[in-house]
């Protein structure tokens, strides 16, 4: 018996909805050029579900004294721990700080992926970032119910 959910035998177009397709944005951040403070990078839309992010240092962090880098959605709770200059060496992985930050995050407003350099400006340092997400779906209701 053919499976009515897939292929030419599927009974409707619900599985063709591309709104639920896993997406990712991949980009580099040159935090060695930003100075201290928070700079924004990629923007994600209200309703997007952020599944997680990872970053890998591609150029070691240098500065005149102590410095650190933090990455993530600072308008929300998915952010990395501060990574000190001594640890921010090539191939060092950076991700969300703890289990609660690693849970999927539904954006309640537009938000940006941010890079925060603290203490002293970095004179060099780059990361390659990947953010996995589901776009906010645009759909219409297939039914309307009134409950008593």
C-alpha positions in Angstrom: 0.0 0.0 0.0 1.4 3.4 -0.9 2.0 5.9 1.8 -0.6 8.8 1.3 1.7 11.3 3.0 4.6 11.4 0.6 5.5 11.6 -3.1 2.9 11.5 -5.9 0.4 9.8 -3.5 0.2 12.6 -0.9 -3.3 13.7 -0.3 -2.7 17.5 0.0 0.0 20.1 -0.4 0.7 20.6 3.3 4.1 18.9 3.1 5.2 21.3 0.3 5.1 24.2 2.7 8.6 25.6 2.5 8.1 27.8 5.6 9.2 25.0 7.9 12.5 24.2 6.0 15.6 24.4 8.2 17.7 27.4 7.2 21.0 28.7 8.2 23.0 31.9 7.8 26.7 31.7 7.8 28.9 34.8 8.1 32.2 36.1 9.4 32.7 38.7 12.1 35.9 40.8 12.3 35.6 41.8 15.9 39.2 43.0 15.8 38.0 46.1 13.9 34.9 46.9 16.0 36.3 48.5 19.2 34.7 47.9 22.6 31.0 47.5 23.0 28.3 45.7 21.0 28.0 45.7 17.2 25.2 44.1 15.3 25.5 41.8 12.3 22.7 39.7 10.8 19.0 40.5 11.4 16.4 37.9 12.2 12.7 38.5 12.0 10.0 38.4 14.7 8.6 34.9 14.8 11.8 33.2 13.6 12.7 30.2 15.7 16.5 30.2 16.4 17.5 26.6 16.9 21.1 27.4 17.8 24.4 28.9 16.7 28.1 28.0 16.7 31.1 30.0 16.0 34.7 29.1 15.4 37.6 31.5 15.8 39.4 31.9 12.5 41.9 34.6 13.6 43.2 34.7 17.2 42.2 37.7 19.3 44.9 40.2 20.2 44.7 43.4 22.2 46.9 45.7 24.2 45.7 44.2 27.5 42.8 41.9 28.7 39.9 41.6 26.3 37.0 39.2 25.8 34.4 38.4 23.1 30.7 37.4 23.5 28.4 36.4 20.7 24.7 35.8 20.3 21.3 37.5 20.5 21.9 40.0 23.3 18.3 41.2 23.1 17.3 37.7 24.3 18.8 34.9 26.2 20.8 32.9 23.6 24.3 34.2 24.1 27.8 32.8 24.7 29.9 33.2 27.8 32.6 35.8 27.5 35.7 34.2 25.9 38.9 35.7 27.1 41.7 36.8 24.8 43.9 33.9 26.0 41.2 31.4 24.9 40.1 33.0 21.6 42.7 31.2 19.5 42.2 29.6 16.1 39.7 26.8 16.0 38.3 27.7 19.4 34.5 26.9 19.4 32.0 29.3 20.8 28.3 28.5 21.4 25.4 29.3 23.7 26.5 29.5 27.4 24.3 27.0 29.1 21.5 24.5 28.6 18.7 27.2 28.9 20.5 29.3 26.2 20.8 26.2 24.0 17.0 25.7 23.8 15.2 26.9 20.7 14.4 30.6 20.9 11.3 32.1 19.4 11.9 35.8 18.6 9.1 38.0 19.9 10.6 41.0 18.0 13.2 41.5 15.3 16.6 40.8 16.7 20.2 40.9 15.6 23.1 38.5 16.1 25.6 40.6 18.1 29.3 40.7 18.8 30.4 42.3 22.1 34.0 43.1 22.9 34.6 44.0 26.5 37.4 45.6 28.6 39.8 46.6 25.9 39.3 46.9 22.1 40.8 43.9 20.2 43.4 44.7 17.6 42.7 41.4 15.7 40.2 38.6 15.8 37.7 36.9 13.6 35.0 34.2 13.9 33.0 32.3 11.4 29.4 32.0 12.7 26.5 29.7 11.7 23.0 30.3 12.9 20.4 27.6 12.3 16.7 28.7 12.3 13.2 28.2 11.0 11.7 31.3 9.4 8.5 32.7 10.8 5.7 30.9 8.8 3.2 32.9 6.9 0.0 30.9 6.7 -3.7 31.1 6.9 -5.9 29.1 9.2 -7.5 26.0 7.9 -10.4 26.2 10.3 -12.0 28.3 12.9 -13.4 26.9 16.1 -15.7 28.4 18.8 -15.4 26.7 22.2 -17.9 27.0 25.0 
